[in-house]
Amino acid sequence: MAQSSQLRLQKLASYLRPHWRKSSLGIFSLLIVNTLGIYIPKLISQAIDDLEVATKFNEFLYYVLTIVIFASIMWVIRIASRILIFGVGRQVEFDIKQKIFNRLLKLEPSYFSNNTIGDLINRATSDVDNIRRLLGFAVLSISNTIFAYGLTVPVMLSINVRLSLLAISVYPIMLILVQIFSNKLRNQQLAVQEELSNMSDLIQEDMNGISLIKIYAQEENERQAFSEYNQRLLDVNLDLARTRNTLFPILVSLASLSFLILLINGSNYLETGELTVGNFVALIIYVERLVFPTALLGFTITAYQRGEVSIDRIEAILTVEPKIKDHESPLTFPQIVKGWIKSQGLTYTYPGSKTPALDNINFLIKRGETIAIVGPIGSGKSTLANILPRLLNIDIDQLFIDGYDVTQVKLEDLRRAIAYVPQESFLFSTTIKNNICYGEPLKEQKEIEFAAKQAQIHTEILNFPQKYETIVGERGITLSGGQRQRTALARALLVDAPILILDDALSSVDNQTATNILQNLSTGTQKKTVIFISHQMSAAATADRIFVMDKGKIVQVGNHAELVGESGLYQLLWNQQKLKQLLE
């Protein structure tokens, strides 16, 4: 546990390191404030003792003006210290959010399958906010407490050792209490953060699936599910509140007890003359100065416990290494990529599975060739599509583009050479134009329209009220499934990569339109290698060659005429589609 706390402190120091000048200036300002705070009670003490002897108005005015001037300077510097330290907290918040986002962009898609989006959002917002508070409020509070004790206690001892020790004798008890409660506070804060993440997940899923909820009339079930999550969050928050509301009043009471001890024992010293009235008043002020930072210690501990939990949750993102990254000495594609693809012994097994999704696959796809890949669900078609741009990681010497091992090629070069349209056609909540030119933001309107025409979506776009400036809504919700797929296809075509992968990307498009699109691709872009994964057999039949997959293997290869004439899986799939068309 001590080692973990030390590591967290090191992480906090690393967050502050880029802003050490402002942090140091803010802490130095607090030192000045506390130094002046020590001097003012001395002036008050001297004024009281002097005025007991001589009550001249000029002397009284001198003390008043001096105290007012020093108090004003304290006020100005204290404000400056808060601006500096809280400003550093905000800057660290900015830095961490930027680091989290940059790290998330580097991680492979499988990471987001294993970690819920709601939890990741909560870490990037709520947890980062906890660290900001820690580096703002807690740093200011801890620094202020250290300076208050470091400067005040020696001055108190110089006035009267025994009385000062009696007054601060309760403070070690406070530190022991804080230590006893610290682990409990940390665990309870972790529970709060986890329940908050669970609730965020539920809200996000329900907002994305609101149509489905209404279609199946599941509003009441979702309401109950949210109520359960909300109740759990309430329970852990109440547990945390009970612990805090037990600890903090005890700390405040103990801090006030020191003031009471001073009053009870100080009267004896005044009677014997061992202590002047001025010094006694100064001791009262000094003890009063220690009450607030000591009482604030509980809030500081809470901020620290929150920060510790949040550091662990954030570092879990920042320290995770991408499983798919550039080779130590990455290769660079030549300026012109031809687009021929070779596989030898390609095998891939998903983590946790014993059955390979791809099992010893071998093929050669020529430059400019259109390849259709068909097969039953779960045969490995999408796995192959995801491996080509290295969305899944494979071993070396299994897959080559233009003779280059894809595991050795720089990721940016590899993915620029491949335009990939996945099964789920994700669109951003912006205009159709911006969605199409996402990969090439500087393309001109005529080039965007040409890509849309190739994808056979141009005419429908012109029928929209704002045409290409039409907002598609979140995830393209205002478009039909076929319109979303063809918009995503236009986006891929605009990039004009030498290799185009369509992973069942025309499943919501009718057979005739899908066939027309493929024919346009084969005649208008001879230099483009097209890999078309589909269950639409009539569209697949137009390809130069067809790969038939089953159970992770390529079981048949040939064109439509060759495959339909021989008994096998392709003939079965073709006959099933024909039967389906007759029944429709």
C-alpha positions in Angstrom: 0.0 0.0 0.0 2.8 2.4 0.9 4.5 1.6 -2.4 1.3 2.3 -4.3 0.9 5.6 -2.5 4.4 6.5 -3.4 3.8 5.7 -7.1 0.7 7.9 -7.1 2.6 10.8 -5.6 5.2 10.3 -8.4 2.4 10.4 -10.9 1.1 13.6 -9.4 4.6 15.1 -9.5 4.8 14.1 -13.2 1.5 15.9 -13.9 2.8 19.1 -12.2 6.3 19.0 -13.6 5.5 20.9 -16.9 4.0 23.6 -14.8 6.5 23.7 -11.9 7.2 27.4 -12.3 3.6 28.5 -11.7 3.2 25.9 -9.0 6.4 27.0 -7.2 5.3 30.7 -7.5 1.9 29.9 -6.1 3.4 27.9 -3.2 6.0 30.7 -2.6 3.1 33.1 -2.4 1.5 31.0 0.3 4.8 31.1 2.2 4.7 34.9 2.1 1.1 34.9 3.2 1.9 32.7 6.2 5.0 34.7 7.1 2.8 37.9 7.2 0.2 35.9 9.2 2.9 35.2 11.8 4.0 38.9 12.0 0.5 40.4 12.4 -0.2 38.7 15.8 3.2 39.9 17.0 2.2 43.4 16.2 -1.1 43.0 18.0 0.7 41.5 21.0 3.1 44.4 21.0 0.3 46.9 20.6 -1.6 45.5 23.6 1.4 45.5 25.9 2.5 49.0 24.8 -1.0 50.4 25.1 -1.2 49.1 28.7 1.6 51.5 29.6 0.9 54.5 27.3 -2.3 55.1 25.5 -1.2 57.7 22.9 -3.5 58.0 19.9 -0.5 58.2 17.5 0.9 55.0 18.7 -2.5 53.3 18.4 -3.0 54.7 14.9 0.5 53.4 13.9 -0.4 49.9 14.9 -3.8 50.0 13.3 -2.4 51.3 10.0 0.5 48.8 10.0 -1.8 45.9 10.6 -4.2 47.1 7.9 -1.4 47.4 5.4 0.0 44.0 6.1 -3.4 42.4 6.1 -4.1 44.0 2.7 -0.8 42.7 1.3 -1.8 39.2 2.6 -5.2 39.5 0.9 -3.7 40.4 -2.4 -1.0 37.7 -2.3 -3.4 35.1 -1.1 -5.7 35.8 -4.1 -2.6 35.6 -6.4 -1.6 32.2 -4.9 -5.1 30.8 -5.5 -5.2 32.0 -9.1 -1.8 30.4 -9.7 -2.4 27.1 -8.0 -6.0 26.6 -9.3 -4.8 27.7 -12.7 -2.2 24.9 -12.7 -5.0 22.4 -11.7 -6.9 23.5 -14.8 -3.9 23.2 -17.0 -3.1 19.7 -15.7 -6.8 18.8 -16.4 -6.3 20.0 -20.0 -3.1 18.0 -20.4 -4.5 14.8 -19.0 -7.6 15.0 -21.2 -5.4 15.5 -24.2 -3.2 12.5 -23.2 -6.3 10.3 -22.7 -7.7 11.2 -26.1 -4.4 10.7 -27.8 -3.9 7.3 -26.2 -7.5 6.2 -27.1 -6.8 7.0 -30.7 -3.8 4.7 -30.7 -5.6 1.7 -29.2 -7.1 -1.1 -31.4 -10.9 -1.6 -31.7 -10.8 -4.6 -29.5 -9.9 -2.4 -26.5 -13.2 -0.6 -26.9 -15.0 -3.9 -27.0 -13.6 -4.9 -23.6 -14.0 -1.4 -22.0 -17.4 0.3 -22.0 -17.7 3.7 -23.6 -19.5 5.1 -20.6 -16.7 4.1 -18.3 -14.1 5.6 -20.6 -16.0 8.9 -20.8 -16.4 8.9 -17.0 -12.6 8.5 -16.6 -12.0 11.3 -19.0 -14.4 13.7 -17.2 -15.2 12.8 -13.6 -11.8 11.3 -12.7 -9.8 14.0 -14.4 -11.9 16.5 -12.5 -11.0 14.8 -9.3 -7.3 15.2 -10.1 -7.8 18.8 -10.9 -9.4 19.4 -7.5 -6.5 17.5 -5.9 -3.9 19.6 -7.6 -5.8 22.8 -6.9 -7.6 22.6 -3.6 -5.4 19.9 -2.0 -2.0 21.3 -3.0 -3.1 24.7 -1.7 -4.5 23.3 1.5 -1.5 21.0 2.2 1.0 23.7 1.4 -0.9 26.2 3.6 -1.1 23.6 6.4 2.7 22.9 6.2 3.6 26.6 6.3 1.1 27.3 9.0 2.5 24.7 11.3 6.1 25.2 10.3 6.0 28.9 11.0 3.4 29.1 13.8 4.5 26.4 16.2 8.1 27.7 16.6 6.8 31.2 17.4 4.3 29.8 19.9 7.0 27.8 21.6 9.1 30.9 21.8 6.3 32.6 23.8 5.6 29.7 26.2 6.7 26.1 25.6 4.4 24.3 28.1 1.3 26.2 27.1 1.9 25.8 23.4 2.5 22.0 23.7 -0.7 21.6 25.7 -2.6 23.5 23.0 -1.3 21.4 20.1 -1.3 18.1 22.1 -4.6 17.0 20.4 -3.3 17.3 16.9 -1.4 13.9 16.8 -4.8 12.3 17.7 -6.2 13.9 14.5 -3.5 12.5 12.4 -4.1 9.0 13.8 -7.8 9.3 13.0 -7.1 10.4 9.5 -4.8 7.4 9.0 -7.5 5.0 10.3 -10.1 6.4 8.0 -8.0 6.8 4.9 -8.3 3.3 3.4 -12.0 3.2 4.0 -12.4 6.5 2.3 -10.4 5.3 -0.7 -12.4 2.1 -1.1 -15.7 4.0 -0.8 -14.6 6.6 -3.4 -13.6 3.8 -5.8 -17.1 2.3 -5.4 -18.7 5.6 -6.2 -16.6 6.0 -9.4 -17.4 2.5 -10.5 -21.2 2.9 -9.9 -21.1 6.3 -11.7 -19.4 4.5 -14.7 -22.1 1.8 -14.7 -24.8 4.4 -14.7 -23.1 6.3 -17.6 -23.0 3.1 -19.6 -26.7 2.5 -19.1 -27.7 6.1 -20.1 -25.5 5.9 -23.2 -26.9 2.6 -24.3 -30.5 3.6 -23.7 -30.1 6.9 -25.6 -28.5 5.1 -28.5 -31.2 2.4 -28.5 -34.2 4.6 -27.7 -36.1 3.5 -30.8 -35.6 -0.2 -29.9 -36.9 0.5 -26.4 -40.0 2.1 -27.7 -40.6 -0.5 -30.4 -40.6 -3.3 -27.8 -42.3 -1.1 -25.2 -39.5 -1.6 -22.7 -39.7 1.8 -21.1 -40.7 0.4 -17.7 -38.0 -2.2 -17.7 -35.3 0.4 -18.5 -36.8 2.7 -15.9 -36.4 -0.1 -13.3 -32.9 -0.9 -14.5 -31.9 2.8 -14.1 -33.6 2.9 -10.7 -31.4 0.0 -9.6 -28.2 1.6 -10.8 -29.3 4.9 -9.3 -30.0 3.2 -6.0 -26.6 1.5 -5.9 -25.0 4.9 -6.6 -27.0 6.5 -3.8 -26.0 3.7 -1.4 -22.3 4.0 -2.0 -22.5 7.8 -1.9 -24.3 7.6 1.4 -21.7 5.2 2.8 -19.0 7.7 1.7 -21.0 10.6 3.2 -21.4 8.7 6.5 -17.7 8.1 6.8 -16.9 11.7 6.0 -19.6 13.1 8.4 -18.2 10.9 11.1 -14.5 11.9 10.6 -14.9 15.7 9.9 -16.9 16.7 13.0 -14.4 14.8 15.1 -11.5 16.7 13.5 -13.2 20.0 14.0 -14.0 19.2 17.6 -10.4 18.2 18.4 -9.2 21.4 16.7 -11.5 23.5 18.8 -10.4 21.6 21.9 -6.9 23.0 21.6 -8.4 26.5 21.8 -10.3 25.5 25.0 -7.1 24.0 26.6 -5.3 27.3 25.9 -8.0 29.4 27.6 -8.2 27.1 30.7 -4.4 26.9 31.3 -3.5 30.4 30.1 -5.3 32.2 33.0 -2.8 30.7 35.5 0.1 32.2 33.6 -1.6 35.6 33.5 -2.1 35.6 37.2 1.5 34.7 38.0 2.8 37.2 35.4 4.7 34.6 33.4 2.7 35.6 30.4 1.7 39.1 29.3 -1.8 39.9 28.1 -0.4 40.7 24.6 1.5 37.4 24.4 -1.6 35.5 25.6 -3.7 37.2 22.9 -1.0 36.3 20.3 -1.1 32.6 21.4 -4.9 32.7 21.0 -4.6 34.1 17.5 -1.9 31.5 16.6 -4.0 28.6 17.8 -6.9 30.0 15.9 -4.7 30.1 12.8 -4.0 26.4 13.2 -7.7 25.4 13.8 -8.8 26.1 10.2 -6.0 24.3 8.3 -6.3 21.4 10.8 -10.0 21.1 10.4 -9.6 21.4 6.6 -7.3 18.4 6.8 -10.3 16.1 6.5 -11.5 17.7 3.3 -8.0 17.6 2.0 -7.8 13.9 2.8 -11.1 13.3 0.9 -9.7 15.2 -2.1 -6.6 13.1 -1.9 -8.5 9.8 -1.7 -10.6 10.8 -4.7 -7.4 11.8 -6.5 -5.7 8.5 -5.7 -8.6 6.4 -7.1 -8.8 8.6 -10.2 -5.1 8.4 -10.8 -5.3 4.6 -10.8 -8.3 4.7 -13.2 -6.7 7.2 -15.6 -3.3 5.6 -15.5 -5.1 2.3 -16.5 -5.7 4.1 -19.9 -2.4 6.0 -20.2 -0.2 3.0 -19.4 -2.0 0.4 -21.7 0.2 -0.4 -24.7 -1.5 -0.7 -28.1 -1.4 -4.3 -29.2 -1.2 -3.1 -32.8 1.6 -0.6 -33.4 4.4 0.2 -35.8 7.3 -2.1 -36.1 10.5 -0.9 -34.5 12.0 -0.3 -38.0 8.8 0.2 -40.1 8.9 -0.1 -43.8 7.4 2.6 -46.0 5.3 1.9 -49.1 6.5 3.3 -52.4 4.7 6.4 -53.8 2.5 4.2 -56.0 1.0 1.1 -54.4 -0.1 -1.5 -57.0 -2.4 -3.3 -54.7 -1.7 -7.0 -55.2 -2.2 -9.1 -52.1 -0.7 -12.4 -51.1 -1.5 -14.7 -48.1 0.5 -17.7 -47.0 -0.6 -19.8 -44.1 -2.7 -16.9 -42.7 -4.0 -18.0 -39.3 -5.8 -16.0 -36.6 -7.4 -17.1 -33.3 -9.4 -14.6 -31.2 -8.1 -14.3 -27.6 -9.8 -16.7 -25.3 -10.9 -19.0 -28.2 -9.5 -22.4 -29.1 -10.9 -22.5 -32.6 -9.1 -20.4 -35.2 -11.2 -17.9 -37.0 -8.9 -18.2 -40.0 -7.1 -21.5 -40.5 -4.0 -21.7 -42.8 -5.4 -19.5 -45.6 -3.5 -19.1 -48.9 -4.4 -16.9 -51.8 -3.0 -14.4 -54.3 -5.1 -11.4 -55.4 -3.9 -9.7 -58.5 -3.6 -5.9 -59.0 -7.0 -4.4 -60.1 -8.9 -7.7 -59.5 -12.3 -7.8 -58.0 -12.7 -10.6 -55.5 -16.0 -11.6 -53.9 -15.9 -13.5 -50.6 -19.0 -15.4 -49.7 -19.8 -18.0 -47.1 -22.1 -18.7 -44.1 -22.1 -16.5 -41.0 -19.0 -17.1 -38.8 -16.9 -18.5 -41.7 -14.2 -15.9 -41.1 -15.0 -13.3 -43.8 -15.1 -10.2 -41.6 -12.0 -11.4 -39.7 -10.1 -11.5 -43.0 -11.4 -8.0 -43.8 -10.2 -6.7 -40.4 -6.8 -8.3 -40.7 -5.9 -6.6 -44.0 -5.7 -3.0 -42.5 -4.3 -4.5 -39.2 -7.4 -3.9 -37.1 -6.5 -7.3 -35.8 -2.9 -8.4 -35.2 -1.2 -11.3 -36.9 2.2 -12.9 -36.9 4.9 -12.0 -39.4 5.3 -13.5 -42.8 1.6 -14.3 -43.3 0.1 -11.4 -45.3 1.8 -9.2 -48.0 0.7 -6.2 -50.0 3.0 -5.6 -53.1 5.4 -8.0 -51.4 5.6 -6.0 -48.2 4.8 -7.8 -44.9 1.8 -5.8 -43.5 3.2 -6.3 -40.0 6.4 -4.5 -41.0 4.7 -1.6 -42.9 4.1 1.7 -41.2 0.5 1.7 -40.0 -0.3 5.1 -41.5 1.0 4.0 -44.9 -0.8 0.7 -44.8 -4.2 2.3 -43.9 -3.8 5.0 -46.5 -3.4 2.2 -49.1 -6.7 0.6 -48.0 -10.2 2.1 -48.1 -12.3 0.0 -45.8 -16.1 0.1 -45.5 -17.1 -2.1 -42.5 -20.5 -3.8 -41.8 -21.7 -0.9 -39.6 -21.6 2.2 -41.7 -20.8 4.8 -39.0 -21.5 8.4 -39.9 -20.6 11.5 -37.8 -23.4 13.9 -36.8 -22.4 16.5 -39.3 -23.3 17.2 -43.0 -23.4 14.6 -45.7 -20.6 16.5 -47.4 -18.4 16.4 -44.4 -19.0 12.7 -43.9 -18.0 11.9 -47.5 -14.9 14.0 -47.4 -13.8 12.8 -43.9 -10.7 11.0 -45.3 -9.9 13.9 -47.7 -11.2 17.1 -46.2 -9.7 19.3 -48.9 -11.4 17.6 -51.9 -13.5 19.9 -54.1 -17.2 19.6 -54.5 -17.1 18.0 -58.0 -14.8 15.3 -56.6 -17.2 14.7 -53.7 -20.2 14.5 -56.1 -18.3 12.0 -58.4 -17.7 9.7 -55.5 -21.3 10.0 -54.5 -22.3 9.1 -58.1 -20.1 6.0 -58.0 -21.8 5.0 -54.8 -25.2 5.7 -56.4 -26.3 8.1 -53.6 -25.8 11.4 -55.5 -29.4 11.6 -56.9 -30.9 11.0 -53.4 -28.7 13.6 -51.8 -30.0 16.2 -54.3 -33.5 15.4 -53.1 -32.7 16.4 -49.5 -33.7 19.9 -48.5 -30.1 21.1 -47.9 -28.6 18.7 -50.4 -24.9 18.0 -49.5 -25.2 20.4 -46.5 -27.9 18.2 -44.9 -27.2 17.2 -41.3 -27.4 13.4 -41.0 -27.9 13.4 -37.2 -26.1 11.2 -34.6 -24.7 8.1 -36.3 -26.6 9.1 -39.5 -30.0 8.5 -37.9 -31.9 10.6 -40.4 -30.8 8.4 -43.3 -32.0 4.9 -44.2 -29.7 1.9 -43.8 -29.0 1.8 -47.5 -28.3 5.5 -47.6 -25.9 5.3 -44.7 -24.0 2.4 -46.4 -23.7 4.2 -49.7 -22.6 7.4 -48.0 -19.9 5.4 -46.2 -19.0 3.9 -49.6 -18.7 7.3 -51.2 -16.3 8.3 -48.3 -14.1 5.3 -49.1 -14.2 6.0 -52.9 -13.2 9.6 -52.4 -9.9 8.5 -50.7 -9.1 6.7 -53.9 -6.9 4.1 -52.2 -5.5 1.3 -54.4 -7.3 -1.4 -52.3 -11.0 -1.2 -51.5 -12.6 -3.6 -48.9 -16.4 -3.8 -48.6 -17.3 -5.9 -45.6 -21.0 -6.6 -46.3 -21.2 -2.9 -46.8 -24.1 -3.1 -49.2 -26.3 -5.4 -47.1 -29.1 -2.8 -46.9 -28.9 -2.0 -50.6 -31.1 -4.0 -53.0 -29.4 -6.6 -55.2 -29.7 -4.6 -58.5 -28.1 -1.5 -56.9 -25.3 -3.5 -55.3 -24.6 -5.2 -58.7 -24.5 -1.8 -60.4 -22.1 -0.4 -57.8 -19.8 -3.3 -58.3 -19.9 -3.0 -62.1 -19.0 0.7 -61.8 -16.1 -0.2 -59.6 -14.8 -2.8 -61.9 -15.0 -0.6 -65.1 -14.2 2.8 -63.7 -11.3 2.0 -61.4 -9.3 -0.7 -63.1 -6.3 0.1 -60.8 -8.3 -0.5 -57.7 -8.2 -4.0 -56.1 -11.7 -4.7 -54.7 -12.5 -7.2 -52.0 -16.3 -7.5 -51.7 -17.7 -9.5 -48.8 -21.4 -10.2 -49.1 -24.3 -12.5 -48.8 -25.8 -11.0 -52.0 -24.9 -13.8 -54.4 -26.1 -12.0 -57.5 -23.8 -9.1 -56.8 -20.9 -11.4 -55.9 -21.4 -13.3 -59.2 -20.1 -10.3 -61.1 -16.7 -10.5 -59.5 -13.6 -11.6 -61.4 -13.1 -14.4 -58.8 -15.0 -15.7 -55.8 -13.5 -17.0 -52.6 -15.9 -19.4 -50.8 -15.2 -19.6 -47.1 -16.3 -22.1 -44.4 -15.1 -22.6 -40.9 -12.1 -20.3 -41.3 -10.9 -21.9 -44.6 -11.2 -21.0 -48.3 -12.9 -24.1 -49.6 -13.6 -23.0 -53.2 -12.1 -20.5 -55.6 -13.3 -19.6 -59.1 -15.6 -17.4 -61.1 -19.4 -17.7 -61.0 -19.7 -19.9 -64.0 -17.1 -22.3 -62.7 -18.4 -22.5 -59.1 -22.1 -22.7 -59.9 -21.5 -25.7 -62.2 -19.8 -27.8 -59.5 -21.3 -29.3 -56.4 -20.2 -27.6 -53.3 -21.0 -24.8 -50.8 -21.2 -22.0 -53.5 -23.8 -23.9 -55.5 -25.8 -24.4 -52.3 -25.6 -20.7 -51.4 -26.6 -19.8 -54.9 -29.6 -22.1 -55.0 -30.7 -20.8 -51.6 -30.7 -17.2 -52.9 -32.7 -18.2 -56.0 -35.2 -20.0 -53.8 -35.5 -17.0 -51.6 -36.1 -14.7 -54.6 -38.9 -17.0 -55.9 -40.6 -17.0 -52.5 -40.4 -13.2 -52.4 
